[in-house]
Amino acid sequence: MEQNTPAVIAEYWGIGLFIIAVLGLCAFMVGASALLGGRSRGRSKSLPFESGVIGAGSARQRFSVKFYLVAMLFVIFDIEAVYLFAWAVSIREVGWIGFWGAAIFIFVLLAGLLYDSRVGALDWAPGRRVPKER
């Protein structure tokens, strides 16, 4: 199988031009920010600033493990949207087999969500304390 080099170049010139343009734009933005960026130093420049609110407390504040658990569950259940979007785009090609495959996929995800809810993985606040009877 012999490839014609000019034909290959003609086929991929757009991709090469795009890559060169992206690299040039990145170099321009980094160079412009280095030339135009402020260099002032001061006490207020080194303070962390988030959404118009000056931070209070230590940056080394500990978070509950529940926070990370809920974040992981969000990522896991958010990825399902990617798979369901791909299924929705190709619904005509996959037909009923794809429909039932997606239905099983959604059922497994709902079973996992129900299980997480039952074991308390989705509870944000600590449970209520029941007063001890004397």
N, C-alpha and C positions, 0 to 999 in steps of 0.2 A: 504494500500500500504506500504509494508515493504521495507526499504532500507538496503542494505548490506553495512556496514561501510567500510570494506576493499576495496570493489569495488568503493565506492565513493572516497576514498583516492587515489586509483590507477588512477582514472580518472582525478583528479585535482592536482596531485603532481607537474606537470610542472608549473602550475600557481603559486603555493606556492613557488617553487624554483626560479621562475622569480622575484617575489616580494621580496624575501629575497636577491637575487643578486642585485636588484636595490637599496634597502635600504642600503646594504653594500657598494655599489659603491658610493652612496651619502655621507655616513659617511666617507668613505676614502677620497673623494675629499675635504670635509669641513675640516677634520683633517689635510690633507696634506697642504692645503692653510694656515691654522692657524700656522703650524710649519715652512713652507718654505717661507711664505709671508714676504715682507719687512716691517720693522717697522720704517723706517726713516721719520723724520718730517722736514719740511722746507717750505720756502715761495712758491717755485714752486710746491711742492706737493699738496698744497691746491687750486691751480688754476684749474678751469675747463678746460678740454682738449677734443676737439671733432674732430676727423678725421684729426689730424695733424694741426689744426688751433686753435690758442689761441683766445678765445672769446673776442669780443669787445662790449662794452655797458653793460647795466644792465641785470641781469637775470630776472628782473621783467618787462621786456618789454611787452607792451600790443599788442595783435594781433587783427586784424579786425575780426568781427563776420563772415564775408564772409569765412575766413579761416576755421572756425569750421563747417560752413554750407557745404562747399565743402568736408571736411573730412567726415562728416556724410553721405553725398550723395555717396561718394566713398564706404563707408562700406556697405550701403544699396544695391548699385548696384553690389558690389563685391560678396555679399552673393548669388546672382543669379547664379554665377558660380558653387557653391556647389550643388544647386538643378539641374542645367543642367548637371553636371557631373554624379549625381546619375541617372538622366534620360538616359544619354548616355550609362551608364553601363548596364542598364536593358531594353534597347530598344527592344530586341527580346521578352522579357516576356510581356511587356505592349502593344505592337502592335500599331494599329492605334489609339486606344483610348488614349494611352499615348502620341502619336505624337501630336494629336490635343490638348491635355491638355498642352503639352509643348509649342505648337504654341500660344495658348491663353495666357500662362504665359509670353512668350516673347513679345507678343503684348501689354499686360498691362505694362510691364517694359518699352517698347519703348514709349508708351503713357506718362508714368511718366517722362521719360527723355526729351521728347519733351516739356512737360509742364514746367519742370524745366528750360529748355533752353529759353522758351518764357518769363518766368517771371524774367529772369536774375539771377537765382540762380547759374549758372555756370560761370558767369563773374568774372574773377580774378581781373581785374583792374577796377578802377572807370571809370564811363562813361566820354565821352568827354564833355568839357565845351564849350558851344556855346557862343561866345562873344556877349555881349549885344550891340544892335545897339543904337546909340545916335541920 
